[in-house]
């Protein structure tokens, strides 16, 4: 029930957003595509500054970005500022993290928060 309510609130909030007010909507899609095509693992966190769990996840992702610098791409996207990201990545709840392997294929997806160690374990190359 909680999950359904969260999805409904997200959908209603996004319906109120006007994508025309986001001039860089396609730039974020391009940024994600470039990271996925780089030959390095990529993790993208989809959230919003207006969501408490998302703000917590942003702190984690900032720490991950420092730890994984040069080894993986770490991106944080605000879906309330750029709703064009929702459909192509099938985002129905925030925060959602999508992990892509070095070939750019989706390897894992998670809804909710993770710790820095959990994120790093998912993006670390497997030997």
N, C-alpha and C positions, 0 to 999 in steps of 0.2 A: 504494500500500500504506500509506504514511504517513497519507494523508488518510482512508482507511478505518479505520485504527487510531484516529486522532483522533476520528472520528465515533462509533466504538464506545465509546471511553472516555467521551466526552461523554454518550452515551445511558445508559451504566451509572451514571455519576455522578448524572445527573438522575433516574434511576429510584430512587435511594436517597434523594432529596430528598422531603420531605413538604410538599406545597403548603399544607396546613392550618397549618403553622408560619409562613407568610408572610401576615400580616394585610392587607398593602397590595397584594396581587397585582393586584387590579382597578384600584387607583390608578395603577399604572404604565401599564396599557393606556389608561386615561383621559388620562393625561399625554401619551402619544404621540399619541392621537387629537386632543387639543386643539391640540397643536403643529402637526399636519398640517392642521388646519382654520383656522389663523391667517392664511393668506394669505402666509406667508413660507416659504422653503425650510426643510427640516428634515433633519437627519442624526441617525440613531440608531446608536450603537455598542453591540452586544450582546457582552458578555464576562463576565469573572469576576475577582475579586480573587485567585483561586488560580491564575491563568494568567499566565505571565511575559509573553507577547506582548500579552495583554489589558491588563496593567498599563502596558506601554509605550504602548499605544494610548490609554489613559486620559489620560496626560500630554499626548499630541498633541491629544486632544479638548478638554482643559482650555485649551490654548493657542488652539485654533480658536474655542472659545466666547468667549474674550476678544477675539479679532480680529474675530469676526462679530457681536458684541453689537449688537442692534437690527436686524440684517439677516437673521438666520437663527436657527433653534432648533437647539441642539446638546444631545443627550441621551445619557447613558451608562447602560446597564442591565446589572445583574448577573444573569445567567440562572440562577445557582446559588441566588440568594436569591429569585428570582421565575421559576419554571419555566413559569408560565402564558403567558409571552411567546414561548416556543419555537414552538408550533403555529401561532398566527395569522400569525407573520412567517416561518415555514418556516426556522427557524435549525437548521442541522445541524452547524455548526462555529463555533468562536469563536477569535478575534474576527471578527465580521461587522458591516459597516457597511451600512446601508440609507439611501439618499438619496431624499428625497421632494421633488418640485417644489412650487411655490407653491400649486398646486391640490390638493396632498395625494396625488398619484399617485407610485408608486414610479418613480424615474427611473434608478436604478443601484444595484447591489449589489456588494459586494466582501468577500471572505474573506481575512483576514490583516491585516497592518499597512500603514498609509499614512503619508506625511509630512504635516505641517501644510499645506504648499503644495498637495499633491495633494487634500486634503480641501477646502481653500478654493477650489481651481479647480472642483471639482464643485458647490459650493453657490453660487458667484457667479452672479448673474443674467446671462443671455446677452443681449447687445445686438445 
